[in-house]
């Protein structure tokens, strides 16, 4: 059975609608940002939906380790259910773009890890993300006040001038939205070396983009990484957001992509209505 690992921070009613649809044919595990718009009462209501388990544990600053902690906690919750065969990490603005039966067929017997994988050696300009100490769990970079923005930059520049460099080798990176089989998820969150990796990523800038890509390094799982996350998104139209907020007009491109999920989708949009009906098709 498919498990949807979902992080949410806003639009409680929209999130509940999404969960009611997804949980008809999948198990849903959701974390609500403790500093976001979703209240404890909303979380209790979510837990009343069959096949849904919701928690509200961390205050998640953008780019901080707490988003990664939330995802790992959800993965461990999902692994407690013996019915789970595959896990899909998505946000509350992502949604499947295929019917549930098609998704079941695709993952039946599939032992691959579907995630983006880029070599950090090809992007040396990003090395400061893990070679320097970052305090995104304390400084909210999305706080547009001059104070918060300035301190994030100052701390990084000071370390550059003082030649501060952490001994942290991370050969791979990529987006955290991915799909993987149960056994791979168990290794990622439970292996001793990966628990150490999670601890060391605490002071990394956007650590979620390094954890899973490096959790399989040197193991047989590394050969099963496809490099393709099966997520449709649009990044080259910044006027629509980064990534773009998808619209009904994007549907032909979504269908032609061969992807199984798309992001980002507004649950109140016409596109979401089409995708929800498609997901529920019998």
Buried (B, 14 or more C-beta within 10 A) or exposed (E): BBBBBBBBBEBBEBBBBBBBBBBBBBBBBBBBBBEBEBEEEBBEBBEEBEBBBBBBBBEBBEBBBBBBBBBBBBBBBBBEBEEBBBBBBBBBBBBBBBBBEBBBEBBEEBEBBBBBBBEBEEEEEBBBBBBBBBBBBEBBBEEEEEEBBEBBEEBBEEBEEEEEEEEBEBBBBBBBBBBBBBEBBBBBBEBEEBEEBBEBBBBBBBBBBBBBBBBBBEEEBBEBBBEBBBBBBBEEEEEBEEBBBBBEEBBEEBBEBEBBBBBBBBBEBEBBEBBBEBBEEE
